[in-house]
Amino acid sequence: MRSVAQRHPDNPIITPAMVRPSRPDLRVVGAFNPGVTRQDGETVLLLRVAEAPSTVAEGDVAAPIFEPRSGELLVRRWSREAPGVDASDPRMIVADGQSWLTSISHLRVARSTDGIHFDIETSPALAPATPYEAFGVEDARISRIGETYWINYTAVSSHGIATGLASTYDFKKFERHGLIFPPNNRDVTIFPEPIGRRWAALHRPMPSGLGTTAIWLATSPDMMAWGGHRLVAEPRPGLWDEVKIGGGAVPFHVRAGNRDAWLAVYHGVTGSPHRYALGALVLDATDPSRVLGRSREPILQPEAPYERAGFFAEVVFTCGLLTPNDGAGDGTVRVYYGAADGVTAVVDLSLDEIIAGLE
C-alpha cells in the first residue's frame, strides 16, 4: 500500500516573497528546508533563508561570502564568459579553481498557532559566524531533549560541508557548541532520547571514489564526541533511492507490528530523471543500526508544480515533522518540507499507511 499524501491547499505556505532580506543589498531567493518543533502551543520553524546579491551586472555571476576575520559579508563577482568560470548549475559557480555558492543561507525563526500561517522574524537566528560557515548555515534539525532544543545544522565553507551544533531554551538566545562532524558529512539527525545510556545520531558521510552515499549511525556519551560508527542503509539499485540517500526528520517512536521501533523519514535520489523523494526507515528500538523495514515506494515525491519546477527542480526534502502526538493525535504525521530548493510546503501523511508500505 502506498501512502496517500495530503498536501495542504495553501501550499507553498512560505515563499521568498514572504521573508524580509537581512540587509538591503540582498534578496531572498529561498525559504525552505525548515527544522520543526513545538513550543508553548506554537509550531516553531528554523527556516533556511537563502540570499543572493540584489544586483548583478548583466553577463556577470556573483557569490556572497562571510569573511570571518572582518565579520563582514562580501560579494565576489566574475564574468560568466571568463576562462575557467562554469555557472551551469544555478546553485554553484566554479571559478578561480574552486567552487562558490550563488547564495548564502542563515536560519530564521518562524512561529504559528495553526501550523500553516507563520510569522517570520525579520533577523537571523543563526547566521554564519566562523570560518567553517563562510558559505552559509543550512538545513537545521531540532531535537527536543527535556527543556533544551538541540539544533544541528550544516556548516558550509571552502573547507567542505560539516555539521555544527547549537542549543536554545526559548528560540531567542542560542549557544553554539562547535562542529560535531567534520567534512564531508551532512543530514545529521539526533535521536531525542538516549539509547543504552548513549546519545545516537544518523549521519551521511559523502565519500569520493570508493563507497556509496549512505546513512550511518554514530553514538556519543555527551553529544559532542561521536564514534561507534555503523552502516544503517545504502541506496538500492533500480529503486526510487538508487543514487544516494540521507537523513531527513528527527526519528520518533512507533509501534511496528508487535514491537517498539524508531521511524525515520529520509530522502532518496534517483538518477533517471534526477529527483529527490521521501521514504521511511523503521529502526530497532535498542539498536537503531538495524533496519526493520523500509519504504517500497516514496511516501512523497515531486508531483505538484512548486515541487517540479523552481530553483532546483524535482525536489522534495525534509528536515522536520510533527508526530501524531504533537498534533491532533489522529495518526497523522505532518511533514514540513522544502520544494524545488525554494519554498516551504506541508503535507499530512497517515502513519498506518507509511508502516503498511514498508518491506
N, C-alpha and C positions, 0 to 999 in steps of 0.2 A: 504494500500500500504506500502510495506517495503522499507526503504531507501537503495539505492544501494551504497555500499562503494567502492570508487575508491582508493585502496591502491597505493602508489607511487611505480613504478618499482624498484627504488633504495633501497627500504626498506630491512632491517632496515637502517635508514640514519645515526645513531650514534650507535657504539658498544663500549664495554670496551677497545678494542684494539686501538681505535682512541683517547683515553684520557690518558694523561700522569699522572702517580701517583703523589700525592702531596709530597711524600718522598720515598727514595729508598727502605725502608723495607716494603712498602705496594704495593699491586697490585690492580688494578681496576677490580672489579667483576660486577659492574653495572653502566650504564649510561642511565638514564630513568626518566620518570615522570616529564618532564620539565614544568615550568611556561613559558608563551609565551606573547610577546608584540611586538609592532613595535616602532622603534626609528630611526629618521633621515634616513628613507628609507630602513632600515635594519630590518630583523626579529631577535629578541633577545630572547634567551632561558636562563632561570635559571635552569640548568641541575642538577638533583640529581646524584652525583657521590658517589658510594658505594665502599669502600676499605676494604680489609682484609689483615692480615699479609701475607707477601710473602712466608714465610717458616713456616711450622707447621710440627713437627715430626710425623712420621707415628704412628697412634694409638692415637694421641692427638687431641684435639679441642681447639680453641682459640677465644677470644673475645677482640677486641680493645675498649678501654675506654678512654675518655678525663677526666683527673684529674684536676678539676678547681683550686685546691689550688696551684699546681705547674705549671699549664698551659701546661702540657705535655700529650702526648698520650701514654698510657700504654697498654700492652697486657697481659691479663690473660690467663693461659693455664691449661687444665685438661686432664687427661687420659680418653679416651672415655669409658673405661671399669670401671672407678671408681664408687663406690656406689653413687647413687643419681644423676648421670650425665645422661641426656637424650639429645641426639643430633639428634633425628629422623627428626626434622624439619630443613631444610638447613638454615633457616633464624635465628635460635634461639638455644641457649643452656640453659638447666635448670641445674644448679649446685649451690652448697652451699645454697640451699633453695630459690633461686630466678632465674629469667630469665635474660639472657645476649644475645646480638645480635652478630652474627658471622661477621658482617661488621659494619663500621661506615660511615655515609654519611655526605657530605657537599654540598654546592651549588656552581656551576661553571658557569660563563658566556660563552655563545657561540653566535656568530654572523654570519649572512648570508645575501647576497644580493639577492639570489634566493629562500630562504626558504627551501632549500634541502641540500646544501653543506655548512657546518658550520666550522668556525674557532673557536676552543675551547681554551680558555685561560688556561695557564699552572698552575695557582694557584687558590685556593678557593676564591670565593667572600664572602660567609658567611660560616664560619666553627664553630664547637662547641666552645663556649666561656663562658658558665655559667653552674652551677650545673644542671640546668634543660635541658641541651643539652648534657649531658655526654655520651649518647649513639648515638647522631647524630642529624643533622639538615636535614630535609627531605621535599620533596613534596611542592615546592613553588607555590603559585598562585599570579599573578601580576594584580593589579587593577590600571589603569592609571586614575588619577584624576587631571585635569589641567596639570601642567608640572611635577607633582610628581608621581613616580611609587611606590605604596604601595605594600609591599610584605608580605604576611602572610605565615608561614611555620610551619611544625610540629617539635616540640622540644621533644626529647625522652630521658628519663633517668630512673633510678630506681624508681623515684617518679611517673612515669606514662607518658602518652602521652598528651602533652599540645600544645597550639598554640601560636607562637611568632609573633611579627610584626616588620618590618623594612621598611625603605624608602630610595629612591635614586632619584637623578635627572639625573644621567648620567651612571649608572651601573659601576662606578669606585669607588665612595665613598658611603658607606652605613651607615645609622644611625639606631641603634636598639632602639625599644620603649618598650621592655619587653613583658611579657605574656599578651595576651588578653582573652584567655580561659584556665582555669585550667584543670588538668587531671580529667577524661579521655575524651578528646574531640579532634576531628581532622576533616579534609576535609572541612575547612572553605573557603568560597568564599565571598569576599566583593563586593557588587554592586558598579559599577563605578560612581554613582552619588547619591546624597541624595534623599530620598523618603519621602515626607511630612516633610522636614526640618530635617530629621534624617538619619544617615547612616544605612545601612541594611547589614546583612550577613547571609548566610546559614551556618549551622554548624551541626556536627554529634556527639552528646553525645554517650558514649559507656556504657550503663547500664549493671550491673551484677545482675542476678536474675530476678527481675521484669522489664518489658519494652522491647521494640524492638529497634534494631539499626536503627534509622530513621533520617530523615532530619528535622531540626528545623530552625526557623528564629529568629534572635535577632536584636535589634536596638541600636543605640548609638548616643549621641549628639556630640561626639568628636573622635570616632573610638578607644577609649581606654576602656571606661566603657560600658559594654554591658548588656542589660536587655530586658524586654518585650518579653520574650521567648514564641514562639508559634509553635506548631507542624505543619509541612508542609506536609510530606508524609511518609508513612510506607512501609515496604516490603509487597508484595502481594502474598499470598499463592498460590502455583501451577503455578506461572509465572516465568519469567526469573530473577526476582529480589525478590525471595521469602525468602532468608535468611537474607540479610542485604542490605542497600543502603547507599550512601553517596555522598557528593558533588563532582563535577569534575572541569569543567572550570568556569571562571567568567561569570555570566549571561550577556546577551546582549539584546537589544531591537529588537522586531519583530512585525509584524502585523499578528495576528491570527484571521482569519475571518474578522470581521469589527471592531476589537478593537486593541489598543496597548497593548503589553504584554512584559514580560521578558521570554527569553528562557534560560534554564539552562541544560547543558549536565551533567548527573550524572552517577554513576556506580551502578550496582546491582550485587548481588551474588546469584547463585543458588547452591543447595547442591547435586544434583544428575545429572551429575557429578558436583563437586565443580569447579565453574569457574566465572570469572569476565567479565561482558559485560557492554556496554554503552547504555543509552537511554536518552530521553529528557523529561523535565518538562516545561510546559508553565504556567507562573505565572501572576496573575493580576498586571497591571502596578502600581497601587497605593496601593495595599495590597498583597505583594508577598507571604504571608502565604496562599493565596487562589489559589488552583491549578485549572487551566482552561483545561488542557489537559496533557496526559502522554502517552509515547510510549507503544503501544500494544506489540511490539516485539523490540528486540535490534536494534539500529542503527549501532552497531558494536559489533561483538562477535568473540572469538578466532576461527580462521579458517586457517590462514597462519601458516607455520611451525614454524616461530620465535615467534608466539603467543601461540602455543600449546605445545611447548617444550622449556625448558630453566631453569633458576634458580628456578622459581616457575611457573609451567606450567599452561596453560589455563587462562591467564590473559591479558586483555586489560584495561588500566587505564589512564585517562587523568587528567592533571592539567591545560591545556591551549589550546586555539584555536584562530584562526584568523577569524573574522566575514567577511561576504561578503564586507562590507565597508573597511576592512583592506586590502583586496586583489584585485581581478580583478573586483569586483562589479557585478559578473555574477550570484549571488545567491548561490555561493559555500561557505560552511563552511569548513575551513581547520583545522583539529584536529590533534594535536601532542599528542602522547600517548606512555606510557611505555608498552612493550610487555614482558610477562613472567618475570617481575621484573628484566630485564637485559639490554634491548636495547631500543632505541627510534625509533619510526616509525611515519609516517604521512599518513593521509587519507583525501580525499576530499569527502564531503557529500553535497547533494542538500538540501538547506533549505526548498524548497517547498515539497520535499519528506518526510523530517523529520516532517513537520507540518501535511502532509496528513496521516502520520502513527500514529497520536495521537488518543486517545479515551477520 
